[in-house]
Structures are given as C-alpha cells and as structure tokens.
Amino acid sequence: MDNKRILLVIFVSAFLTHPSRAGMKPVELPFKLVRGFGVVVRGGIGPLGNLNFLLDTGSVPSVLSVDVASRISVEEIPGGQIALPQQRIEGRNVIAHDVRLGPADASSLRMVVLDLSTFGKRLGIRIDAIVGLDLLNGRNFSIDYRAAKLVFVPQRHASHVVTAEIRALNDVPYWILTLSFRGRDFRMLFDTGANDLLLFAGDIPDSMVDSGTIGPQLIAVEGEARVQYLQAQRITLGDAHFERRMLLTMKKPPEIFPSVEGLLGPTALEIRTVEFDWEHKCLRWD
C-alpha cells in the first residue's frame, strides 16, 4: 500500500471514530426529573457507582458531596470556590479521579466539596455530585425532558437553533444565550439547574421594572434567595417568541459571572428537548 492510501485510511478512520460524527449510535441514559426541572442521572466516581449526579450547566466547577468525598480517595489542592448564578461558595478544592457519566469520563476532575444534604432534601432526592460542563466539555449531548433521557451524539433534528457564546471561568466552560425583553438584549447563562428566568436587578433599567411582588425563594445550594416577580408580555429567544412569561429579579452577587445579566432555565420556556452542539457553538431545541 502506498503512502497516499495509508494516509486516506488513517483519515477515514479518524473521521468515523470522532464522537460527534453522524452515523454513530447514540448512547442514551435515563434520568429522573425532579421538581419538574432537575436532571438527576446515575454516574460513578472512582470505585463508587450508581451515584446521583445533578446535571447543572450553571455550576462552575462541578461539586462533590462531603459524603462521597469521605468514601473515595481525593487529592487536596489549594483554593476551593464554586461560582453559581446566585452565589459564590467556599469549599474544599479537590481532584477526583475516574469520574464517569455514560460515555463522558475524566481521569481527573477538579471539584469543590460541599455538604449537599440539605440541598438534596429541598429537591427531594439524594445528590452525590453536581456535574457541570467541565465533565461534558466538547462532547455533544441532548436532554430529552419528555422521555427523561440524556442522549450523547444527538441527531440534530430540532425546530429552533440559537447561537451560543461559550465562555470559561477558571477553565470551566459555560454557555451564554441572548434573550430579548422590552427592546433590550440580555446575556443569559443557560442553566439546566434552574427552573426560572432570572434577571439581575442591577442590570435592569428602572423604566423596565413593573410593580412586581416580593416572592419566596429560589432553591440554592446554600440557603434560599428572595426574589421579585415581574410579568413579561413578550420574550424572544432566537426565532422564537414567548408570551406572558414570569420573570424573577434579584440582586446580583459581586464578581459572579461578570459577563452574565441573568440566567435561563430551559423548562421556564417549556423547552422539551435541548441539544448542545459544541462544534457549531449553538443550542438546538424544541
């Protein structure tokens, strides 16, 4: 076989084995949908399997429960902060080894160790880890809320497509989408760990604020945050329009996602299927 043929074989082989290429059989993982929005899927860390992972694309970095950390071998490293849309939390910074979620795996993953017991009680299920996009970085996947399954290598058939801006905080990626409201664009963190449309009050001009009501709480890892409810007559995301949607506002904690003006939970817009396409930097959804 001459050199040209050898190179061709290598090229074709590499193309066919790329995890994002069409033609590969999708890998489907069932999950439990909690509180109507939380995606809890089984994963493993080190010698432990059948752990409950909450898939939260707004978690930077991923979080490990105190209980699981005490049962596996972790490597302590300096620092220890997690940035969430509503808060920045101090915790132990560790390297966890052999973190697995279906075909997605990491031989080592930086995680922040926190007590997730109270958070799990508020959700109604034990949470062993909160997994962000650091574990899924570069791997296309979709969330099918109706069928309750996480699908790797999605088929890319969706009614809507919106461009995403992919940014990183301490090398951990997060996705930003543009949401339009009352003639202004807002840069929203796409957060599968949320069930709301939340705008940070400091980013909203007084002329856009209705006389809303002070409502109870936003479920958060540490405690609860009080919010104000506003009524939006029309919201636009890409080519889709949504009428009469409830918005929440709250004060933005300092230094949390400096480029973000709010967060978008997919179920708040009744999105039923959402696909993350890293190669084309877009979100496909129905």
C-alpha positions as CSV (number, residue, x, y, z in Angstrom):
1,M,0.0,0.0,0.0
2,D,1.5,3.4,-1.0
3,N,1.7,6.4,1.3
4,K,-1.4,8.1,-0.2
5,R,-3.6,5.1,0.5
6,I,-2.2,4.8,4.1
7,L,-3.0,8.4,4.7
8,L,-6.5,8.0,3.3
9,V,-7.2,5.0,5.6
10,I,-6.0,6.9,8.6
11,F,-8.1,10.0,7.7
12,V,-11.3,7.9,7.1
13,S,-10.7,6.0,10.4
14,A,-10.3,9.2,12.3
15,F,-13.4,10.7,10.8
16,L,-15.6,7.7,11.5
17,T,-14.5,7.4,15.1
18,H,-15.0,11.1,16.1
19,P,-17.6,11.1,18.8
20,S,-19.6,14.0,17.3
21,R,-19.9,12.5,13.8
22,A,-23.2,11.4,12.3
23,G,-23.8,7.7,11.9
24,M,-22.6,6.7,15.4
25,K,-25.2,5.0,17.5
26,P,-26.5,7.4,20.2
27,V,-25.9,6.5,23.8
28,E,-29.0,7.0,26.0
29,L,-29.0,7.4,29.7
30,P,-32.3,7.5,31.6
31,F,-32.7,10.2,34.3
32,K,-35.1,11.2,37.0
33,L,-36.7,14.6,36.6
34,V,-37.1,16.2,40.0
35,R,-39.2,19.2,40.8
36,G,-40.1,19.5,37.1
37,F,-36.6,20.7,36.0
38,G,-33.7,18.9,37.8
39,V,-32.0,16.2,35.7
40,V,-30.6,13.5,38.0
41,V,-28.7,10.8,36.2
42,R,-26.6,7.9,37.5
43,G,-22.8,8.2,37.3
44,G,-19.7,6.9,39.1
45,I,-16.6,8.2,40.7
46,G,-13.6,6.0,41.5
47,P,-14.8,2.7,43.0
48,L,-18.3,4.0,43.5
49,G,-21.2,3.6,41.0
50,N,-24.9,4.3,41.0
51,L,-24.3,7.8,42.3
52,N,-26.9,10.6,41.8
53,F,-25.5,13.3,39.6
54,L,-27.5,16.6,39.1
55,L,-26.7,17.9,35.7
56,D,-26.2,21.7,36.1
57,T,-24.7,23.6,33.3
58,G,-24.5,26.7,35.6
59,S,-22.2,25.0,38.1
60,V,-18.5,26.2,37.7
61,P,-16.8,23.8,38.6
62,S,-18.5,20.6,39.4
63,V,-19.4,19.8,43.1
64,L,-18.8,16.7,45.1
65,S,-20.7,15.9,48.2
66,V,-19.0,15.6,51.6
67,D,-20.3,12.1,52.0
68,V,-18.9,10.8,48.7
69,A,-15.6,12.6,49.2
70,S,-15.1,10.8,52.5
71,R,-15.6,7.4,50.8
72,I,-13.1,7.8,47.9
73,S,-9.5,8.9,47.5
74,V,-9.3,12.6,46.5
75,E,-6.3,14.8,46.1
76,E,-6.5,18.1,48.1
77,I,-5.4,21.2,46.2
78,P,-5.3,24.9,47.1
79,G,-8.4,27.1,46.8
80,G,-12.0,26.0,46.7
81,Q,-14.7,28.1,45.3
82,I,-17.8,27.3,43.2
83,A,-19.5,30.0,41.1
84,L,-23.2,29.6,40.9
85,P,-25.6,32.1,39.3
86,Q,-26.9,33.3,42.7
87,Q,-23.8,32.9,44.8
88,R,-20.1,32.1,45.2
89,I,-19.5,29.4,47.8
90,E,-16.3,28.4,49.6
91,G,-15.4,24.8,50.0
92,R,-12.6,22.3,49.8
93,N,-10.9,22.1,46.4
94,V,-10.0,18.5,45.4
95,I,-9.1,16.4,42.4
96,A,-11.5,13.5,42.0
97,H,-10.3,10.6,39.8
98,D,-12.2,8.5,37.3
99,V,-15.4,10.5,37.1
100,R,-18.0,8.8,34.8
101,L,-21.2,9.8,33.2
102,G,-22.1,7.4,30.4
103,P,-19.6,7.8,27.6
104,A,-18.3,11.0,29.2
105,D,-15.4,10.5,31.6
106,A,-12.5,12.2,33.2
107,S,-9.4,10.6,34.7
108,S,-9.2,13.6,37.0
109,L,-11.6,16.4,37.6
110,R,-11.3,19.4,39.8
111,M,-14.4,19.6,42.1
112,V,-15.4,21.6,45.2
113,V,-16.5,19.6,48.2
114,L,-19.7,20.8,49.8
115,D,-22.4,19.4,52.1
116,L,-25.3,18.7,49.7
117,S,-27.6,17.0,52.2
118,T,-29.9,20.0,52.8
119,F,-29.9,20.8,49.1
120,G,-30.9,17.2,48.4
121,K,-33.8,17.4,50.9
122,R,-35.1,20.5,49.2
123,L,-35.1,18.7,45.9
124,G,-36.5,15.5,47.4
125,I,-33.6,13.3,46.3
126,R,-30.1,12.5,47.5
127,I,-27.5,14.4,45.5
128,D,-24.0,12.9,45.4
129,A,-22.5,15.4,42.9
130,I,-23.5,18.4,40.8
131,V,-21.9,18.0,37.4
132,G,-21.2,21.0,35.2
133,L,-19.9,21.3,31.7
134,D,-16.3,20.7,32.8
135,L,-17.1,17.0,32.6
136,L,-19.0,17.3,29.3
137,N,-16.7,19.8,27.6
138,G,-16.6,19.3,23.9
139,R,-19.0,16.4,23.9
140,N,-22.3,16.9,22.1
141,F,-25.3,15.8,24.1
142,S,-29.1,16.4,24.4
143,I,-31.6,16.4,27.2
144,D,-35.0,15.0,26.4
145,Y,-37.2,16.2,29.2
146,R,-40.3,14.3,27.9
147,A,-38.6,10.9,27.6
148,A,-36.4,11.6,30.6
149,K,-33.2,10.6,28.9
150,L,-29.8,12.1,28.3
151,V,-28.5,11.3,24.8
152,F,-24.9,11.5,23.6
153,V,-24.3,12.2,19.9
154,P,-27.8,13.7,19.2
155,Q,-29.4,13.6,15.8
156,R,-29.5,17.4,15.3
157,H,-33.2,17.5,14.4
158,A,-34.8,20.4,16.2
159,S,-37.3,23.2,15.4
160,H,-35.1,26.0,16.7
161,V,-31.4,26.9,16.7
162,V,-29.8,29.7,18.6
163,T,-26.1,30.7,18.6
164,A,-24.3,30.4,21.9
165,E,-21.3,32.2,23.3
166,I,-19.1,29.8,25.1
167,R,-17.0,31.4,27.9
168,A,-14.9,30.0,30.7
169,L,-14.3,30.7,34.3
170,N,-11.1,29.1,35.7
171,D,-11.0,26.9,32.6
172,V,-14.6,25.6,33.2
173,P,-17.0,26.4,30.3
174,Y,-20.4,27.9,30.5
175,W,-22.9,28.9,27.8
176,I,-24.5,32.3,27.2
177,L,-27.6,32.9,25.1
178,T,-29.2,36.3,24.1
179,L,-32.7,36.9,25.4
180,S,-34.7,39.9,24.3
181,F,-37.1,41.7,26.5
182,R,-38.7,45.1,26.0
183,G,-36.4,46.0,23.2
184,R,-33.2,45.2,25.1
185,D,-30.9,42.2,24.8
186,F,-29.8,40.3,27.9
187,R,-26.9,37.9,28.1
188,M,-28.3,34.9,29.9
189,L,-26.4,31.9,31.4
190,F,-28.1,28.8,30.1
191,D,-28.6,26.9,33.4
192,T,-30.2,23.4,33.4
193,G,-30.1,23.5,37.2
194,A,-32.7,26.3,37.2
195,N,-36.4,26.4,36.6
196,D,-36.7,30.1,36.1
197,L,-36.0,33.2,34.0
198,L,-33.9,35.4,36.3
199,L,-32.6,38.9,35.7
200,F,-30.2,40.6,38.0
201,A,-31.8,43.7,39.3
202,G,-28.6,45.8,38.8
203,D,-28.8,45.2,35.0
204,I,-32.4,46.3,34.6
205,P,-33.2,50.0,33.9
206,D,-35.8,51.4,36.3
207,S,-38.1,52.1,33.2
208,M,-38.3,48.3,32.6
209,V,-39.3,47.3,36.1
210,D,-43.0,46.7,36.8
211,S,-44.5,46.8,40.2
212,G,-43.9,43.2,41.0
213,T,-44.3,41.3,44.2
214,I,-41.7,40.0,46.6
215,G,-41.9,36.3,46.4
216,P,-40.5,33.4,48.4
217,Q,-37.4,31.7,47.4
218,L,-35.1,30.4,44.7
219,I,-33.7,27.0,45.6
220,A,-30.0,27.3,46.1
221,V,-27.1,25.1,47.3
222,E,-26.7,27.2,50.4
223,G,-30.0,28.6,51.7
224,E,-32.6,30.4,49.7
225,A,-32.6,33.7,47.9
226,R,-35.5,36.1,48.0
227,V,-36.7,37.3,44.6
228,Q,-39.1,39.7,43.0
229,Y,-41.6,38.5,40.4
230,L,-42.3,40.5,37.2
231,Q,-44.7,39.8,34.3
232,A,-43.1,39.9,30.8
233,Q,-45.6,40.4,28.0
234,R,-43.2,39.1,25.3
235,I,-39.8,37.4,25.4
236,T,-37.7,36.5,22.4
237,L,-35.0,33.8,22.1
238,G,-33.6,33.4,18.6
239,D,-36.5,33.0,16.2
240,A,-39.0,32.0,19.0
241,H,-41.4,34.3,20.9
242,F,-43.0,33.6,24.2
243,E,-46.0,35.5,25.5
244,R,-46.7,36.4,29.1
245,R,-43.8,34.8,31.0
246,M,-42.9,35.3,34.6
247,L,-39.5,36.8,35.3
248,L,-37.7,36.9,38.6
249,T,-35.2,39.6,39.6
250,M,-32.7,39.5,42.4
251,K,-29.6,41.4,43.4
252,K,-26.5,40.0,41.6
253,P,-23.8,38.9,44.0
254,P,-20.5,40.6,43.3
255,E,-18.0,39.0,40.9
256,I,-20.3,36.2,39.9
257,F,-20.1,35.6,36.1
258,P,-19.2,39.2,35.2
259,S,-20.5,38.8,31.6
260,V,-23.9,37.5,32.6
261,E,-27.0,39.6,33.2
262,G,-29.4,36.7,34.2
263,L,-30.0,33.0,33.9
264,L,-32.3,31.0,31.7
265,G,-33.7,27.7,32.9
266,P,-34.9,25.7,29.9
267,T,-38.1,24.4,31.5
268,A,-39.1,28.0,32.2
269,L,-39.7,28.3,28.5
270,E,-41.3,24.9,28.3
271,I,-38.3,23.6,26.3
272,R,-38.8,19.8,25.9
273,T,-35.6,18.8,24.1
274,V,-32.3,20.7,24.1
275,E,-29.1,19.8,22.3
276,F,-25.6,21.2,23.0
277,D,-23.6,21.4,19.8
278,W,-20.0,22.4,20.7
279,E,-18.6,22.2,17.2
280,H,-21.1,24.8,15.8
281,K,-21.5,26.7,19.1
282,C,-25.2,26.5,19.0
283,L,-28.1,25.2,21.0
284,R,-30.8,23.3,19.2
285,W,-34.2,22.9,20.9
286,D,-37.9,22.1,20.6
